[in-house]
Amino acid sequence: MKTKKTKPKIKGRPPNDPGITWVGLALRVRRISMGLSAVDLGLAIGVSRSAIHSWESEDYAPSADHVAALAERLECRRSYFSKTPRLPKR
């Protein structure tokens, strides 16, 4: 019996960017406000509908290239999709 290999989840954090946390809700809000379905957005940037939904639910985080494509298609800055942790005030 073969075991199914699964991809490791990158919960809420883009690869190679330890200081920035991915915010999937921002993607969903922006996509819907622009009247786009997940299928439409996926076709525009070259990914599947399920990839869009995985990013929105924060099961996975998109690559830096995909974040750039999302920002361009959704007419916003890349930082719109991220949350930089703040240091506590002293």
Backbone as a ProteinNet text record, in pm:
[ID]
protein_1_A
[PRIMARY]
MKTKKTKPKIKGRPPNDPGITWVGLALRVRRISMGLSAVDLGLAIGVSRSAIHSWESEDYAPSADHVAALAERLECRRSYFSKTPRLPKR
[TERTIARY]
83.9	0	88.1	63.8	141.7	83.2	171.3	124.5	123.8	24.3	9.2	99.9	179.8	265.4	183.4	199.4	130	231.6	192.3	279.3	279.4	393.7	393.9	317.3	239.7	164.3	253.6	238.9	310.5	203	161.5	46.9	76.5	17.2	19.4	152.6	252.8	382	444.6	466.2	529.8	670.2	714.5	848.3	954.6	1063.5	1179.1	1146.8	1045.2	1009.6	961.8	1053.8	1014.5	949.7	962.5	908.2	768.5	712	581.8	485.1	365.3	262.7	157.6	123.7	23	-115.6	-199.3	-336	-432.1	-489.3	-577.2	-707.9	-757.8	-883.7	-871.3	-756.3	-735.2	-751	-699	-713.6	-860.6	-932.3	-1074.6	-1156	-1133.8	-1208.2	-1179.4	-1052.9	-1016.2	-1073.1	-1062.4	-1113.3	-1262.9	-1338	-1483.3	-1521.4	-1449.5	-1481.9	-1458.5	-1369.7	-1344.9	-1434.3	-1524.3	-1619.4	-1560.8	-1453.7	-1388	-1420.2	-1440.9	-1453.2	-1311.8	-1301	-1170.7	-1121.6	-1213.8	-1177.8	-1119.7	-1188	-1141	-1001.7	-982.9	-853.2	-745.5	-777.6	-681.2	-637.8	-733.8	-701.4	-613	-639.8	-564	-418.1	-390.4	-251.7	-188.1	-263.5	-205.7	-203.6	-303.6	-315.2	-458.4	-480.7	-614.5	-703.5	-832.9	-930	-898.6	-856.9	-827.7	-705.6	-610.4	-495.4	-541.9	-630.6	-684.7	-755	-837.7	-909.7	-813.9	-708.6	-609.4	-537.1	-509.3	-445	-541	-666.6	-765	-790.7	-788.9	-812.7	-684.1	-572.5	-440.8	-391.5	-437.2	-380.7	-239.7	-219.7	-89.2	-71.1	53.5	82.5	138.5	105.3	156.8	304.8	369.6	509.9	516.2	635.5	654.3	609.1	633.7	590.5	438.3	371	224.9	168.5	232.8	188.1	198.7	307.8	325.1	215.8	183.6	78.9	-58	-83.5	-210.5	-223.6	-116.8	-119.4	-142.8	-79.7	-97.3	-241.2	-294.2	-430	-536.5	-513.1	-612.2	-586.4	-488.7	-459.9	-436.6	-341.3	-305.1	-157.1	-107.1	32.9	46.6	165	189	168.7	199.6	187.7	42.3	-52.9	-194.6	-226.3	-154.3	-180.3	-96.6	-24.2	64.2	40.9	86.3	79.2	217.8	284.9	416.9	400	455.3	442.3	507.4	441.7	496.8	567	675.6	746.5	670.6	669.6	599	665.9	582.5	636.4	697.9	803.8	868.2	832.4
-118.9	0	124.8	210.6	333.5	440	520.2	633.3	756.5	835.9	955.8	1065.8	1123.4	1234.4	1362.5	1440.9	1568.7	1680.9	1793.4	1910.5	1968.2	2015.2	2079.6	2211.3	2239.2	2363.6	2477	2589.3	2709.9	2803.1	2779.4	2849	2997.1	3078.1	3222.5	3291.6	3228.6	3294.6	3264.7	3368.9	3344.9	3287.5	3199.6	3144.6	3252.7	3233.5	3324.2	3464.9	3480.1	3612	3599.5	3577	3547.7	3663.9	3787.5	3901.3	3942.8	3873.9	3913.7	3796.9	3823.5	3720.7	3743.9	3638.6	3644	3657.5	3743.8	3763	3726.6	3606.8	3557.4	3633.6	3682.5	3756.2	3881.8	3945	4064.7	4030.3	3915.3	3871.8	3850.9	3781.8	3753.7	3882.9	3973.8	4100.6	4179.6	4188	4264.9	4200.4	4067.2	3995.6	4018.3	4002.8	4018.8	4163.5	4258.5	4399.7	4440.9	4368.4	4398.1	4315	4236.7	4159.6	4038.2	3983.2	3868.8	3739.6	3633.3	3501.5	3445.6	3339.9	3275	3218.3	3170.8	3118	3229.9	3344.4	3457.9	3503.6	3519	3564.9	3461.2	3335.2	3229.5	3228.9	3242.3	3247.5	3368	3480.2	3602.9	3592.4	3515.1	3506.9	3370.4	3278	3149.5	3043.1	3045.5	2941.6	2887.9	2783.4	2723.8	2796.2	2770.3	2823	2772.5	2647.7	2591.2	2656.9	2702.3	2775.1	2906.3	2976.6	3102.2	3075.6	2973.1	2940.7	2897.5	2826	2784.8	2905.6	3004.2	3126.3	3205.7	3214.1	3290.4	3226.9	3096.1	3028.1	3011.6	3058.5	3054	2912.4	2818.1	2683.4	2685	2767.4	2787.6	2936.1	2977.5	3116.3	3116.9	3218.2	3224.8	3260.7	3227.9	3267.4	3418.9	3471.8	3616.1	3657.5	3572.3	3602.4	3608.9	3517.2	3518	3638.5	3677.7	3797.4	3918.8	3929.1	4040.7	4038.5	3919.4	3907.5	3943.3	3900.5	3934.3	4085.1	4147.2	4292.1	4367.5	4322	4388.8	4373.1	4250.7	4225.7	4292.8	4296.6	4354.7	4503	4559.5	4702.7	4753.1	4690.5	4733	4703.8	4745.1	4717.7	4575.5	4519.9	4385.9	4383.4	4493.3	4499.2	4491.2	4510.9	4499.4	4359.9	4259.5	4121.3	4072.5	4160.9	4116.1	4192.6	4131	4193.1	4179.3	4290.3	4285.8	4292.4	4195	4197.3	4321.8	4380.6	4498.7	4457.3	4528.2	4503.3	4570.7	4510.2	4573.5	4705.6	4800.4	4929.9	4913.1	4990	4983.9	5101.8
0	0	0	-95.1	-104.3	-13.6	43.1	122.1	33.3	51.5	-29.8	24.2	-64.8	-24.9	-25.9	75.4	81.4	86.1	32.7	36.3	177.2	223.3	354.1	347	447.6	449.7	496.7	433	472.8	525.6	645.8	702.7	719.4	635	652	636.9	577.8	566.2	430.4	349.6	220.3	238.5	149	160.4	149.3	218.8	216	265.5	345.6	395.5	540.1	633.8	771.6	845.9	796.6	868.8	826	727.2	675.2	685.7	733	743.9	636.8	564.7	458.9	520.2	463.5	511.7	397.9	406.5	301.1	290.2	402.7	400.2	314	315.2	232.3	84.3	44	-95.1	-129	-43.2	-69.1	-79.6	13.4	14	-113.1	-151.4	-270.9	-397.8	-406.2	-523.6	-540.4	-433.3	-439.7	-468.3	-406.6	-429.5	-575	-643.5	-784.5	-876.7	-818.2	-896.8	-966.7	-913	-975.4	-900.8	-974.8	-912.4	-894.5	-816.7	-798.2	-931.9	-1013.1	-1145.5	-1232	-1235.5	-1316.6	-1272.7	-1143	-1092.5	-1121	-1101	-1129.5	-1275.3	-1365.8	-1508.5	-1540.3	-1475.7	-1503.4	-1460.7	-1355.3	-1307	-1329.5	-1390.5	-1427.4	-1319.1	-1230.5	-1127.6	-1126.7	-1052.3	-1045.8	-944.9	-958	-861.9	-721.9	-712.5	-580.4	-515.8	-597	-541.2	-478.8	-548.6	-494.9	-361.6	-357	-233.8	-122.4	-156.6	-55.9	2.2	-82.5	-33.9	53.7	11.3	89	225.1	232.3	360	440.3	385	447.5	472.1	388.4	393.5	337	237	174.9	150.1	137	100.7	-41.5	-120.2	-257.4	-259.5	-369.4	-387.7	-407.4	-398.9	-419.8	-560.3	-660.1	-797.1	-806.1	-737.6	-740.1	-664.5	-555.9	-483	-574.3	-649.6	-743.3	-850.8	-902.7	-1005.1	-947.1	-823.9	-758.3	-741.7	-694.7	-672.8	-803.2	-909.4	-1038.3	-1088.4	-1082.9	-1133.9	-1047.8	-916.1	-824.8	-796.4	-868.8	-863.7	-720.9	-654.2	-519	-497	-383.2	-350	-295.9	-310	-255.5	-104.8	-39.7	105.9	152.7	61.4	95.7	149.3	101.5	138.9	256.9	321.2	427.9	556.9	660.8	792.6	853	874.7	935.9	1086.4	1158.8	1303.9	1363.6	1460	1525.7	1654.4	1681.4	1807	1920.2	2038.1	2149.8	2188.9	2229.8	2275.3	2412.3	2435.6	2568.2	2650.6
[MASK]
++++++++++++++++++++++++++++++++++++++++++++++++++++++++++++++++++++++++++++++++++++++++++

